[in-house]
Amino acid sequence: MEITILAFGIAKDILGGIRVNITLNEPANIHALKQQLEHNYPPLKELASYMIAVNNNYASDTQTILSTDEIALIPPVSGG
């Protein structure tokens, strides 16, 4: 299945744009998505941490994803 990832902050720079399409085997979960993203974009591994949100909610690695889900890659956030 093909899913679209929305990337923000430094993740957008690493992926080369705000929207990126990724192909995954079904059924897919967040863990499989992270593995594919880190395979396609090795600099992601260098981030201290990042989160994946599915339909505006942070997702655990075991959460199943569908091609119709809105997926967001959220890098570490800092501020003061």
mmJSON file of the N, C-alpha and C atoms, coordinates in Angstrom:
{"data_MODEL":{"atom_site":{
"group_PDB":["ATOM","ATOM","ATOM","ATOM","ATOM","ATOM","ATOM","ATOM","ATOM","ATOM","ATOM","ATOM","ATOM","ATOM","ATOM","ATOM","ATOM","ATOM","ATOM","ATOM","ATOM","ATOM","ATOM","ATOM","ATOM","ATOM","ATOM","ATOM","ATOM","ATOM","ATOM","ATOM","ATOM","ATOM","ATOM","ATOM","ATOM","ATOM","ATOM","ATOM","ATOM","ATOM","ATOM","ATOM","ATOM","ATOM","ATOM","ATOM","ATOM","ATOM","ATOM","ATOM","ATOM","ATOM","ATOM","ATOM","ATOM","ATOM","ATOM","ATOM","ATOM","ATOM","ATOM","ATOM","ATOM","ATOM","ATOM","ATOM","ATOM","ATOM","ATOM","ATOM","ATOM","ATOM","ATOM","ATOM","ATOM","ATOM","ATOM","ATOM","ATOM","ATOM","ATOM","ATOM","ATOM","ATOM","ATOM","ATOM","ATOM","ATOM","ATOM","ATOM","ATOM","ATOM","ATOM","ATOM","ATOM","ATOM","ATOM","ATOM","ATOM","ATOM","ATOM","ATOM","ATOM","ATOM","ATOM","ATOM","ATOM","ATOM","ATOM","ATOM","ATOM","ATOM","ATOM","ATOM","ATOM","ATOM","ATOM","ATOM","ATOM","ATOM","ATOM","ATOM","ATOM","ATOM","ATOM","ATOM","ATOM","ATOM","ATOM","ATOM","ATOM","ATOM","ATOM","ATOM","ATOM","ATOM","ATOM","ATOM","ATOM","ATOM","ATOM","ATOM","ATOM","ATOM","ATOM","ATOM","ATOM","ATOM","ATOM","ATOM","ATOM","ATOM","ATOM","ATOM","ATOM","ATOM","ATOM","ATOM","ATOM","ATOM","ATOM","ATOM","ATOM","ATOM","ATOM","ATOM","ATOM","ATOM","ATOM","ATOM","ATOM","ATOM","ATOM","ATOM","ATOM","ATOM","ATOM","ATOM","ATOM","ATOM","ATOM","ATOM","ATOM","ATOM","ATOM","ATOM","ATOM","ATOM","ATOM","ATOM","ATOM","ATOM","ATOM","ATOM","ATOM","ATOM","ATOM","ATOM","ATOM","ATOM","ATOM","ATOM","ATOM","ATOM","ATOM","ATOM","ATOM","ATOM","ATOM","ATOM","ATOM","ATOM","ATOM","ATOM","ATOM","ATOM","ATOM","ATOM","ATOM","ATOM","ATOM","ATOM","ATOM","ATOM","ATOM","ATOM","ATOM","ATOM","ATOM","ATOM","ATOM","ATOM","ATOM","ATOM","ATOM","ATOM","ATOM","ATOM"],
"id":[1,2,3,4,5,6,7,8,9,10,11,12,13,14,15,16,17,18,19,20,21,22,23,24,25,26,27,28,29,30,31,32,33,34,35,36,37,38,39,40,41,42,43,44,45,46,47,48,49,50,51,52,53,54,55,56,57,58,59,60,61,62,63,64,65,66,67,68,69,70,71,72,73,74,75,76,77,78,79,80,81,82,83,84,85,86,87,88,89,90,91,92,93,94,95,96,97,98,99,100,101,102,103,104,105,106,107,108,109,110,111,112,113,114,115,116,117,118,119,120,121,122,123,124,125,126,127,128,129,130,131,132,133,134,135,136,137,138,139,140,141,142,143,144,145,146,147,148,149,150,151,152,153,154,155,156,157,158,159,160,161,162,163,164,165,166,167,168,169,170,171,172,173,174,175,176,177,178,179,180,181,182,183,184,185,186,187,188,189,190,191,192,193,194,195,196,197,198,199,200,201,202,203,204,205,206,207,208,209,210,211,212,213,214,215,216,217,218,219,220,221,222,223,224,225,226,227,228,229,230,231,232,233,234,235,236,237,238,239,240],
"type_symbol":["N","C","C","N","C","C","N","C","C","N","C","C","N","C","C","N","C","C","N","C","C","N","C","C","N","C","C","N","C","C","N","C","C","N","C","C","N","C","C","N","C","C","N","C","C","N","C","C","N","C","C","N","C","C","N","C","C","N","C","C","N","C","C","N","C","C","N","C","C","N","C","C","N","C","C","N","C","C","N","C","C","N","C","C","N","C","C","N","C","C","N","C","C","N","C","C","N","C","C","N","C","C","N","C","C","N","C","C","N","C","C","N","C","C","N","C","C","N","C","C","N","C","C","N","C","C","N","C","C","N","C","C","N","C","C","N","C","C","N","C","C","N","C","C","N","C","C","N","C","C","N","C","C","N","C","C","N","C","C","N","C","C","N","C","C","N","C","C","N","C","C","N","C","C","N","C","C","N","C","C","N","C","C","N","C","C","N","C","C","N","C","C","N","C","C","N","C","C","N","C","C","N","C","C","N","C","C","N","C","C","N","C","C","N","C","C","N","C","C","N","C","C","N","C","C","N","C","C","N","C","C","N","C","C","N","C","C","N","C","C"],
"label_atom_id":["N","CA","C","N","CA","C","N","CA","C","N","CA","C","N","CA","C","N","CA","C","N","CA","C","N","CA","C","N","CA","C","N","CA","C","N","CA","C","N","CA","C","N","CA","C","N","CA","C","N","CA","C","N","CA","C","N","CA","C","N","CA","C","N","CA","C","N","CA","C","N","CA","C","N","CA","C","N","CA","C","N","CA","C","N","CA","C","N","CA","C","N","CA","C","N","CA","C","N","CA","C","N","CA","C","N","CA","C","N","CA","C","N","CA","C","N","CA","C","N","CA","C","N","CA","C","N","CA","C","N","CA","C","N","CA","C","N","CA","C","N","CA","C","N","CA","C","N","CA","C","N","CA","C","N","CA","C","N","CA","C","N","CA","C","N","CA","C","N","CA","C","N","CA","C","N","CA","C","N","CA","C","N","CA","C","N","CA","C","N","CA","C","N","CA","C","N","CA","C","N","CA","C","N","CA","C","N","CA","C","N","CA","C","N","CA","C","N","CA","C","N","CA","C","N","CA","C","N","CA","C","N","CA","C","N","CA","C","N","CA","C","N","CA","C","N","CA","C","N","CA","C","N","CA","C","N","CA","C","N","CA","C","N","CA","C","N","CA","C","N","CA","C","N","CA","C","N","CA","C"],
"label_alt_id":[null,null,null,null,null,null,null,null,null,null,null,null,null,null,null,null,null,null,null,null,null,null,null,null,null,null,null,null,null,null,null,null,null,null,null,null,null,null,null,null,null,null,null,null,null,null,null,null,null,null,null,null,null,null,null,null,null,null,null,null,null,null,null,null,null,null,null,null,null,null,null,null,null,null,null,null,null,null,null,null,null,null,null,null,null,null,null,null,null,null,null,null,null,null,null,null,null,null,null,null,null,null,null,null,null,null,null,null,null,null,null,null,null,null,null,null,null,null,null,null,null,null,null,null,null,null,null,null,null,null,null,null,null,null,null,null,null,null,null,null,null,null,null,null,null,null,null,null,null,null,null,null,null,null,null,null,null,null,null,null,null,null,null,null,null,null,null,null,null,null,null,null,null,null,null,null,null,null,null,null,null,null,null,null,null,null,null,null,null,null,null,null,null,null,null,null,null,null,null,null,null,null,null,null,null,null,null,null,null,null,null,null,null,null,null,null,null,null,null,null,null,null,null,null,null,null,null,null,null,null,null,null,null,null,null,null,null,null,null,null],
"label_comp_id":["MET","MET","MET","GLU","GLU","GLU","ILE","ILE","ILE","THR","THR","THR","ILE","ILE","ILE","LEU","LEU","LEU","ALA","ALA","ALA","PHE","PHE","PHE","GLY","GLY","GLY","ILE","ILE","ILE","ALA","ALA","ALA","LYS","LYS","LYS","ASP","ASP","ASP","ILE","ILE","ILE","LEU","LEU","LEU","GLY","GLY","GLY","GLY","GLY","GLY","ILE","ILE","ILE","ARG","ARG","ARG","VAL","VAL","VAL","ASN","ASN","ASN","ILE","ILE","ILE","THR","THR","THR","LEU","LEU","LEU","ASN","ASN","ASN","GLU","GLU","GLU","PRO","PRO","PRO","ALA","ALA","ALA","ASN","ASN","ASN","ILE","ILE","ILE","HIS","HIS","HIS","ALA","ALA","ALA","LEU","LEU","LEU","LYS","LYS","LYS","GLN","GLN","GLN","GLN","GLN","GLN","LEU","LEU","LEU","GLU","GLU","GLU","HIS","HIS","HIS","ASN","ASN","ASN","TYR","TYR","TYR","PRO","PRO","PRO","PRO","PRO","PRO","LEU","LEU","LEU","LYS","LYS","LYS","GLU","GLU","GLU","LEU","LEU","LEU","ALA","ALA","ALA","SER","SER","SER","TYR","TYR","TYR","MET","MET","MET","ILE","ILE","ILE","ALA","ALA","ALA","VAL","VAL","VAL","ASN","ASN","ASN","ASN","ASN","ASN","ASN","ASN","ASN","TYR","TYR","TYR","ALA","ALA","ALA","SER","SER","SER","ASP","ASP","ASP","THR","THR","THR","GLN","GLN","GLN","THR","THR","THR","ILE","ILE","ILE","LEU","LEU","LEU","SER","SER","SER","THR","THR","THR","ASP","ASP","ASP","GLU","GLU","GLU","ILE","ILE","ILE","ALA","ALA","ALA","LEU","LEU","LEU","ILE","ILE","ILE","PRO","PRO","PRO","PRO","PRO","PRO","VAL","VAL","VAL","SER","SER","SER","GLY","GLY","GLY","GLY","GLY","GLY"],
"label_asym_id":["A","A","A","A","A","A","A","A","A","A","A","A","A","A","A","A","A","A","A","A","A","A","A","A","A","A","A","A","A","A","A","A","A","A","A","A","A","A","A","A","A","A","A","A","A","A","A","A","A","A","A","A","A","A","A","A","A","A","A","A","A","A","A","A","A","A","A","A","A","A","A","A","A","A","A","A","A","A","A","A","A","A","A","A","A","A","A","A","A","A","A","A","A","A","A","A","A","A","A","A","A","A","A","A","A","A","A","A","A","A","A","A","A","A","A","A","A","A","A","A","A","A","A","A","A","A","A","A","A","A","A","A","A","A","A","A","A","A","A","A","A","A","A","A","A","A","A","A","A","A","A","A","A","A","A","A","A","A","A","A","A","A","A","A","A","A","A","A","A","A","A","A","A","A","A","A","A","A","A","A","A","A","A","A","A","A","A","A","A","A","A","A","A","A","A","A","A","A","A","A","A","A","A","A","A","A","A","A","A","A","A","A","A","A","A","A","A","A","A","A","A","A","A","A","A","A","A","A","A","A","A","A","A","A","A","A","A","A","A","A"],
"label_entity_id":["1","1","1","1","1","1","1","1","1","1","1","1","1","1","1","1","1","1","1","1","1","1","1","1","1","1","1","1","1","1","1","1","1","1","1","1","1","1","1","1","1","1","1","1","1","1","1","1","1","1","1","1","1","1","1","1","1","1","1","1","1","1","1","1","1","1","1","1","1","1","1","1","1","1","1","1","1","1","1","1","1","1","1","1","1","1","1","1","1","1","1","1","1","1","1","1","1","1","1","1","1","1","1","1","1","1","1","1","1","1","1","1","1","1","1","1","1","1","1","1","1","1","1","1","1","1","1","1","1","1","1","1","1","1","1","1","1","1","1","1","1","1","1","1","1","1","1","1","1","1","1","1","1","1","1","1","1","1","1","1","1","1","1","1","1","1","1","1","1","1","1","1","1","1","1","1","1","1","1","1","1","1","1","1","1","1","1","1","1","1","1","1","1","1","1","1","1","1","1","1","1","1","1","1","1","1","1","1","1","1","1","1","1","1","1","1","1","1","1","1","1","1","1","1","1","1","1","1","1","1","1","1","1","1","1","1","1","1","1","1"],
"label_seq_id":[1,1,1,2,2,2,3,3,3,4,4,4,5,5,5,6,6,6,7,7,7,8,8,8,9,9,9,10,10,10,11,11,11,12,12,12,13,13,13,14,14,14,15,15,15,16,16,16,17,17,17,18,18,18,19,19,19,20,20,20,21,21,21,22,22,22,23,23,23,24,24,24,25,25,25,26,26,26,27,27,27,28,28,28,29,29,29,30,30,30,31,31,31,32,32,32,33,33,33,34,34,34,35,35,35,36,36,36,37,37,37,38,38,38,39,39,39,40,40,40,41,41,41,42,42,42,43,43,43,44,44,44,45,45,45,46,46,46,47,47,47,48,48,48,49,49,49,50,50,50,51,51,51,52,52,52,53,53,53,54,54,54,55,55,55,56,56,56,57,57,57,58,58,58,59,59,59,60,60,60,61,61,61,62,62,62,63,63,63,64,64,64,65,65,65,66,66,66,67,67,67,68,68,68,69,69,69,70,70,70,71,71,71,72,72,72,73,73,73,74,74,74,75,75,75,76,76,76,77,77,77,78,78,78,79,79,79,80,80,80],
"pdbx_PDB_ins_code":[null,null,null,null,null,null,null,null,null,null,null,null,null,null,null,null,null,null,null,null,null,null,null,null,null,null,null,null,null,null,null,null,null,null,null,null,null,null,null,null,null,null,null,null,null,null,null,null,null,null,null,null,null,null,null,null,null,null,null,null,null,null,null,null,null,null,null,null,null,null,null,null,null,null,null,null,null,null,null,null,null,null,null,null,null,null,null,null,null,null,null,null,null,null,null,null,null,null,null,null,null,null,null,null,null,null,null,null,null,null,null,null,null,null,null,null,null,null,null,null,null,null,null,null,null,null,null,null,null,null,null,null,null,null,null,null,null,null,null,null,null,null,null,null,null,null,null,null,null,null,null,null,null,null,null,null,null,null,null,null,null,null,null,null,null,null,null,null,null,null,null,null,null,null,null,null,null,null,null,null,null,null,null,null,null,null,null,null,null,null,null,null,null,null,null,null,null,null,null,null,null,null,null,null,null,null,null,null,null,null,null,null,null,null,null,null,null,null,null,null,null,null,null,null,null,null,null,null,null,null,null,null,null,null,null,null,null,null,null,null],
"Cartn_x":[0.844,0.0,0.888,0.374,1.116,0.464,1.306,0.808,1.58,0.946,1.578,1.952,3.2,3.715,3.823,3.315,3.516,4.688,5.677,6.882,6.993,7.488,7.608,9.009,9.405,10.699,11.857,12.835,14.029,13.674,12.597,12.172,11.818,11.232,10.905,12.177,13.226,14.506,15.119,15.055,15.632,14.895,13.567,12.778,12.723,13.135,13.167,11.853,10.943,9.676,8.666,7.568,6.539,5.712,5.62,4.858,5.757,5.729,6.514,5.641,5.703,4.968,5.89,5.369,6.106,5.237,5.868,5.159,5.485,4.443,4.58,3.751,4.182,3.373,2.235,1.084,-0.052,-0.048,-0.505,-0.859,0.403,0.297,1.445,1.162,2.24,2.106,3.176,3.161,4.083,5.531,5.791,7.158,7.68,6.87,7.269,7.483,6.644,6.793,8.115,8.433,9.693,10.889,10.835,11.936,12.118,11.011,11.101,11.6,11.108,11.57,13.069,13.543,14.969,15.827,15.265,15.978,16.094,14.989,14.978,15.694,15.681,16.253,17.129,18.344,19.212,19.447,19.485,19.68,18.597,17.434,16.4,16.904,17.787,18.329,19.123,19.623,20.445,19.62,18.324,17.48,17.395,17.418,17.325,16.039,14.983,13.697,12.778,11.78,10.716,9.453,8.34,7.052,6.296,5.416,4.501,3.093,2.356,0.954,0.079,-0.999,-1.968,-3.305,-3.821,-5.108,-5.119,-4.047,-3.899,-3.685,-3.326,-3.028,-1.689,-0.862,0.407,0.134,0.98,0.759,1.872,1.506,2.494,3.026,4.154,4.77,3.881,2.955,2.107,0.819,0.565,-0.678,-0.67,-1.751,-1.924,-2.28,-1.76,-2.078,-2.722,-3.568,-4.276,-3.841,-4.032,-3.63,-4.42,-5.575,-6.412,-6.082,-5.198,-4.837,-3.979,-4.127,-3.235,-2.061,-0.862,0.34,1.251,1.706,2.617,3.88,5.014,6.318,6.698,6.808,7.037,8.399,9.334,10.679,10.688,11.837,11.941,11.628,10.949,10.565,11.316,11.84,12.51,12.002,12.234,11.785,12.073,11.704,12.004,10.878],
"Cartn_y":[-1.173,0.0,1.233,2.3,3.555,4.521,5.136,6.128,7.426,8.517,9.828,10.255,10.687,11.157,12.673,13.351,14.788,14.973,15.758,15.945,17.404,17.604,18.943,19.171,20.445,20.801,20.163,19.682,19.067,17.819,17.136,15.945,16.313,17.482,17.955,18.121,18.64,18.802,17.446,16.504,15.17,14.443,14.536,13.841,14.588,15.849,16.615,17.265,17.373,18.036,17.762,18.491,18.341,17.075,16.584,15.365,14.356,13.13,12.046,10.798,10.067,8.807,7.641,6.688,5.485,4.271,3.226,1.983,0.963,0.376,-0.641,-1.861,-3.017,-4.223,-4.177,-4.715,-4.795,-6.131,-6.225,-5.11,-4.407,-3.118,-2.327,-1.696,-1.488,-0.787,0.302,1.057,2.179,1.7,0.571,0.035,-0.211,-0.835,-1.09,0.219,1.206,2.511,3.158,3.142,3.732,3.027,1.7,0.959,1.37,1.502,1.886,3.316,4.222,5.609,5.699,4.98,5.026,4.345,3.378,2.746,3.725,4.4,5.342,6.647,7.05,8.336,8.112,7.568,7.226,8.348,9.636,10.677,10.707,10.11,10.044,9.311,8.34,7.57,8.454,9.584,10.478,11.391,11.489,12.301,11.629,12.429,11.888,11.081,11.574,10.879,11.57,10.854,11.462,10.643,11.29,10.636,10.547,9.589,9.454,9.681,10.527,10.751,10.17,9.529,8.971,9.632,10.307,11.0,11.915,12.696,13.715,13.172,11.899,11.312,10.597,10.798,10.077,8.577,7.845,6.413,5.588,4.416,3.464,2.644,1.978,1.185,0.044,-0.403,-1.536,-1.126,0.169,0.619,0.298,-0.306,-0.606,0.674,0.795,1.972,1.543,2.415,2.2,3.249,2.964,3.915,5.217,5.189,6.385,7.234,6.738,7.483,8.698,9.745,10.9,10.636,10.545,10.205,11.425,11.787,12.92,12.471,12.933,12.678,13.933,13.798,14.95,14.801,15.7,15.632,16.153,16.02,16.59,18.088,18.553,19.962,20.597,21.783,22.511,23.941,24.597,25.977,26.532,27.758,28.365,29.159],
"Cartn_z":[0.0,0.0,0.0,-0.537,-0.55,0.428,1.257,2.207,2.013,2.362,2.296,3.7,3.853,5.135,5.073,6.083,6.24,7.191,6.784,7.599,8.029,9.244,9.805,10.338,10.46,11.046,10.311,11.071,10.502,9.696,10.054,9.305,7.867,7.677,6.332,5.512,6.128,5.434,5.09,6.014,5.79,4.666,4.646,3.639,2.312,2.316,1.075,0.696,1.629,1.352,2.437,2.37,3.399,3.19,1.948,1.654,0.95,1.446,0.864,0.826,-0.272,-0.386,-0.07,0.695,1.1,0.763,0.249,-0.03,1.055,1.631,2.679,2.317,2.795,2.658,3.666,3.271,4.193,4.91,6.135,7.015,7.503,7.717,8.154,9.504,10.261,11.536,11.611,12.685,12.844,12.864,13.493,13.527,12.105,11.26,9.871,9.117,9.382,8.742,9.137,10.434,10.896,10.261,10.171,9.554,8.099,7.37,5.96,5.814,6.657,6.608,6.882,7.895,8.242,7.179,6.472,5.361,4.194,3.872,2.75,3.065,4.322,4.751,5.984,5.819,6.956,7.973,7.577,8.598,9.683,9.426,10.471,11.706,11.505,12.629,13.583,13.077,13.889,14.797,14.548,15.426,16.79,17.834,19.195,19.356,18.79,18.814,17.82,17.402,16.611,16.843,16.624,16.85,15.527,15.471,14.346,14.886,14.202,14.554,13.442,13.844,12.908,13.195,12.184,12.324,13.55,13.698,14.744,16.148,16.283,17.591,17.531,18.561,18.61,18.594,17.853,17.66,18.287,18.804,19.314,18.138,18.347,17.284,16.8,17.615,17.237,16.523,16.442,15.811,14.324,13.857,12.441,11.698,10.479,9.673,8.357,7.849,6.594,5.581,4.311,3.271,3.354,3.989,4.109,5.338,6.214,7.421,7.083,7.887,7.791,8.728,8.166,8.92,8.967,10.156,10.314,11.04,10.552,11.161,11.93,13.247,14.116,14.78,14.445,15.025,16.456,17.133,18.479,18.443,19.464,19.546,20.701,20.457,21.536,21.542,22.611,22.7,24.072,24.247,25.523,26.071],
"occupancy":[1.0,1.0,1.0,1.0,1.0,1.0,1.0,1.0,1.0,1.0,1.0,1.0,1.0,1.0,1.0,1.0,1.0,1.0,1.0,1.0,1.0,1.0,1.0,1.0,1.0,1.0,1.0,1.0,1.0,1.0,1.0,1.0,1.0,1.0,1.0,1.0,1.0,1.0,1.0,1.0,1.0,1.0,1.0,1.0,1.0,1.0,1.0,1.0,1.0,1.0,1.0,1.0,1.0,1.0,1.0,1.0,1.0,1.0,1.0,1.0,1.0,1.0,1.0,1.0,1.0,1.0,1.0,1.0,1.0,1.0,1.0,1.0,1.0,1.0,1.0,1.0,1.0,1.0,1.0,1.0,1.0,1.0,1.0,1.0,1.0,1.0,1.0,1.0,1.0,1.0,1.0,1.0,1.0,1.0,1.0,1.0,1.0,1.0,1.0,1.0,1.0,1.0,1.0,1.0,1.0,1.0,1.0,1.0,1.0,1.0,1.0,1.0,1.0,1.0,1.0,1.0,1.0,1.0,1.0,1.0,1.0,1.0,1.0,1.0,1.0,1.0,1.0,1.0,1.0,1.0,1.0,1.0,1.0,1.0,1.0,1.0,1.0,1.0,1.0,1.0,1.0,1.0,1.0,1.0,1.0,1.0,1.0,1.0,1.0,1.0,1.0,1.0,1.0,1.0,1.0,1.0,1.0,1.0,1.0,1.0,1.0,1.0,1.0,1.0,1.0,1.0,1.0,1.0,1.0,1.0,1.0,1.0,1.0,1.0,1.0,1.0,1.0,1.0,1.0,1.0,1.0,1.0,1.0,1.0,1.0,1.0,1.0,1.0,1.0,1.0,1.0,1.0,1.0,1.0,1.0,1.0,1.0,1.0,1.0,1.0,1.0,1.0,1.0,1.0,1.0,1.0,1.0,1.0,1.0,1.0,1.0,1.0,1.0,1.0,1.0,1.0,1.0,1.0,1.0,1.0,1.0,1.0,1.0,1.0,1.0,1.0,1.0,1.0,1.0,1.0,1.0,1.0,1.0,1.0,1.0,1.0,1.0,1.0,1.0,1.0],
"B_iso_or_equiv":[0.0,0.0,0.0,0.0,0.0,0.0,0.0,0.0,0.0,0.0,0.0,0.0,0.0,0.0,0.0,0.0,0.0,0.0,0.0,0.0,0.0,0.0,0.0,0.0,0.0,0.0,0.0,0.0,0.0,0.0,0.0,0.0,0.0,0.0,0.0,0.0,0.0,0.0,0.0,0.0,0.0,0.0,0.0,0.0,0.0,0.0,0.0,0.0,0.0,0.0,0.0,0.0,0.0,0.0,0.0,0.0,0.0,0.0,0.0,0.0,0.0,0.0,0.0,0.0,0.0,0.0,0.0,0.0,0.0,0.0,0.0,0.0,0.0,0.0,0.0,0.0,0.0,0.0,0.0,0.0,0.0,0.0,0.0,0.0,0.0,0.0,0.0,0.0,0.0,0.0,0.0,0.0,0.0,0.0,0.0,0.0,0.0,0.0,0.0,0.0,0.0,0.0,0.0,0.0,0.0,0.0,0.0,0.0,0.0,0.0,0.0,0.0,0.0,0.0,0.0,0.0,0.0,0.0,0.0,0.0,0.0,0.0,0.0,0.0,0.0,0.0,0.0,0.0,0.0,0.0,0.0,0.0,0.0,0.0,0.0,0.0,0.0,0.0,0.0,0.0,0.0,0.0,0.0,0.0,0.0,0.0,0.0,0.0,0.0,0.0,0.0,0.0,0.0,0.0,0.0,0.0,0.0,0.0,0.0,0.0,0.0,0.0,0.0,0.0,0.0,0.0,0.0,0.0,0.0,0.0,0.0,0.0,0.0,0.0,0.0,0.0,0.0,0.0,0.0,0.0,0.0,0.0,0.0,0.0,0.0,0.0,0.0,0.0,0.0,0.0,0.0,0.0,0.0,0.0,0.0,0.0,0.0,0.0,0.0,0.0,0.0,0.0,0.0,0.0,0.0,0.0,0.0,0.0,0.0,0.0,0.0,0.0,0.0,0.0,0.0,0.0,0.0,0.0,0.0,0.0,0.0,0.0,0.0,0.0,0.0,0.0,0.0,0.0,0.0,0.0,0.0,0.0,0.0,0.0,0.0,0.0,0.0,0.0,0.0,0.0],
"pdbx_formal_charge":[null,null,null,null,null,null,null,null,null,null,null,null,null,null,null,null,null,null,null,null,null,null,null,null,null,null,null,null,null,null,null,null,null,null,null,null,null,null,null,null,null,null,null,null,null,null,null,null,null,null,null,null,null,null,null,null,null,null,null,null,null,null,null,null,null,null,null,null,null,null,null,null,null,null,null,null,null,null,null,null,null,null,null,null,null,null,null,null,null,null,null,null,null,null,null,null,null,null,null,null,null,null,null,null,null,null,null,null,null,null,null,null,null,null,null,null,null,null,null,null,null,null,null,null,null,null,null,null,null,null,null,null,null,null,null,null,null,null,null,null,null,null,null,null,null,null,null,null,null,null,null,null,null,null,null,null,null,null,null,null,null,null,null,null,null,null,null,null,null,null,null,null,null,null,null,null,null,null,null,null,null,null,null,null,null,null,null,null,null,null,null,null,null,null,null,null,null,null,null,null,null,null,null,null,null,null,null,null,null,null,null,null,null,null,null,null,null,null,null,null,null,null,null,null,null,null,null,null,null,null,null,null,null,null,null,null,null,null,null,null],
"auth_seq_id":[1,1,1,2,2,2,3,3,3,4,4,4,5,5,5,6,6,6,7,7,7,8,8,8,9,9,9,10,10,10,11,11,11,12,12,12,13,13,13,14,14,14,15,15,15,16,16,16,17,17,17,18,18,18,19,19,19,20,20,20,21,21,21,22,22,22,23,23,23,24,24,24,25,25,25,26,26,26,27,27,27,28,28,28,29,29,29,30,30,30,31,31,31,32,32,32,33,33,33,34,34,34,35,35,35,36,36,36,37,37,37,38,38,38,39,39,39,40,40,40,41,41,41,42,42,42,43,43,43,44,44,44,45,45,45,46,46,46,47,47,47,48,48,48,49,49,49,50,50,50,51,51,51,52,52,52,53,53,53,54,54,54,55,55,55,56,56,56,57,57,57,58,58,58,59,59,59,60,60,60,61,61,61,62,62,62,63,63,63,64,64,64,65,65,65,66,66,66,67,67,67,68,68,68,69,69,69,70,70,70,71,71,71,72,72,72,73,73,73,74,74,74,75,75,75,76,76,76,77,77,77,78,78,78,79,79,79,80,80,80],
"auth_comp_id":["MET","MET","MET","GLU","GLU","GLU","ILE","ILE","ILE","THR","THR","THR","ILE","ILE","ILE","LEU","LEU","LEU","ALA","ALA","ALA","PHE","PHE","PHE","GLY","GLY","GLY","ILE","ILE","ILE","ALA","ALA","ALA","LYS","LYS","LYS","ASP","ASP","ASP","ILE","ILE","ILE","LEU","LEU","LEU","GLY","GLY","GLY","GLY","GLY","GLY","ILE","ILE","ILE","ARG","ARG","ARG","VAL","VAL","VAL","ASN","ASN","ASN","ILE","ILE","ILE","THR","THR","THR","LEU","LEU","LEU","ASN","ASN","ASN","GLU","GLU","GLU","PRO","PRO","PRO","ALA","ALA","ALA","ASN","ASN","ASN","ILE","ILE","ILE","HIS","HIS","HIS","ALA","ALA","ALA","LEU","LEU","LEU","LYS","LYS","LYS","GLN","GLN","GLN","GLN","GLN","GLN","LEU","LEU","LEU","GLU","GLU","GLU","HIS","HIS","HIS","ASN","ASN","ASN","TYR","TYR","TYR","PRO","PRO","PRO","PRO","PRO","PRO","LEU","LEU","LEU","LYS","LYS","LYS","GLU","GLU","GLU","LEU","LEU","LEU","ALA","ALA","ALA","SER","SER","SER","TYR","TYR","TYR","MET","MET","MET","ILE","ILE","ILE","ALA","ALA","ALA","VAL","VAL","VAL","ASN","ASN","ASN","ASN","ASN","ASN","ASN","ASN","ASN","TYR","TYR","TYR","ALA","ALA","ALA","SER","SER","SER","ASP","ASP","ASP","THR","THR","THR","GLN","GLN","GLN","THR","THR","THR","ILE","ILE","ILE","LEU","LEU","LEU","SER","SER","SER","THR","THR","THR","ASP","ASP","ASP","GLU","GLU","GLU","ILE","ILE","ILE","ALA","ALA","ALA","LEU","LEU","LEU","ILE","ILE","ILE","PRO","PRO","PRO","PRO","PRO","PRO","VAL","VAL","VAL","SER","SER","SER","GLY","GLY","GLY","GLY","GLY","GLY"],
"auth_asym_id":["A","A","A","A","A","A","A","A","A","A","A","A","A","A","A","A","A","A","A","A","A","A","A","A","A","A","A","A","A","A","A","A","A","A","A","A","A","A","A","A","A","A","A","A","A","A","A","A","A","A","A","A","A","A","A","A","A","A","A","A","A","A","A","A","A","A","A","A","A","A","A","A","A","A","A","A","A","A","A","A","A","A","A","A","A","A","A","A","A","A","A","A","A","A","A","A","A","A","A","A","A","A","A","A","A","A","A","A","A","A","A","A","A","A","A","A","A","A","A","A","A","A","A","A","A","A","A","A","A","A","A","A","A","A","A","A","A","A","A","A","A","A","A","A","A","A","A","A","A","A","A","A","A","A","A","A","A","A","A","A","A","A","A","A","A","A","A","A","A","A","A","A","A","A","A","A","A","A","A","A","A","A","A","A","A","A","A","A","A","A","A","A","A","A","A","A","A","A","A","A","A","A","A","A","A","A","A","A","A","A","A","A","A","A","A","A","A","A","A","A","A","A","A","A","A","A","A","A","A","A","A","A","A","A","A","A","A","A","A","A"],
"auth_atom_id":["N","CA","C","N","CA","C","N","CA","C","N","CA","C","N","CA","C","N","CA","C","N","CA","C","N","CA","C","N","CA","C","N","CA","C","N","CA","C","N","CA","C","N","CA","C","N","CA","C","N","CA","C","N","CA","C","N","CA","C","N","CA","C","N","CA","C","N","CA","C","N","CA","C","N","CA","C","N","CA","C","N","CA","C","N","CA","C","N","CA","C","N","CA","C","N","CA","C","N","CA","C","N","CA","C","N","CA","C","N","CA","C","N","CA","C","N","CA","C","N","CA","C","N","CA","C","N","CA","C","N","CA","C","N","CA","C","N","CA","C","N","CA","C","N","CA","C","N","CA","C","N","CA","C","N","CA","C","N","CA","C","N","CA","C","N","CA","C","N","CA","C","N","CA","C","N","CA","C","N","CA","C","N","CA","C","N","CA","C","N","CA","C","N","CA","C","N","CA","C","N","CA","C","N","CA","C","N","CA","C","N","CA","C","N","CA","C","N","CA","C","N","CA","C","N","CA","C","N","CA","C","N","CA","C","N","CA","C","N","CA","C","N","CA","C","N","CA","C","N","CA","C","N","CA","C","N","CA","C","N","CA","C","N","CA","C","N","CA","C","N","CA","C","N","CA","C","N","CA","C"],
"pdbx_PDB_model_num":[1,1,1,1,1,1,1,1,1,1,1,1,1,1,1,1,1,1,1,1,1,1,1,1,1,1,1,1,1,1,1,1,1,1,1,1,1,1,1,1,1,1,1,1,1,1,1,1,1,1,1,1,1,1,1,1,1,1,1,1,1,1,1,1,1,1,1,1,1,1,1,1,1,1,1,1,1,1,1,1,1,1,1,1,1,1,1,1,1,1,1,1,1,1,1,1,1,1,1,1,1,1,1,1,1,1,1,1,1,1,1,1,1,1,1,1,1,1,1,1,1,1,1,1,1,1,1,1,1,1,1,1,1,1,1,1,1,1,1,1,1,1,1,1,1,1,1,1,1,1,1,1,1,1,1,1,1,1,1,1,1,1,1,1,1,1,1,1,1,1,1,1,1,1,1,1,1,1,1,1,1,1,1,1,1,1,1,1,1,1,1,1,1,1,1,1,1,1,1,1,1,1,1,1,1,1,1,1,1,1,1,1,1,1,1,1,1,1,1,1,1,1,1,1,1,1,1,1,1,1,1,1,1,1,1,1,1,1,1,1]
}}}
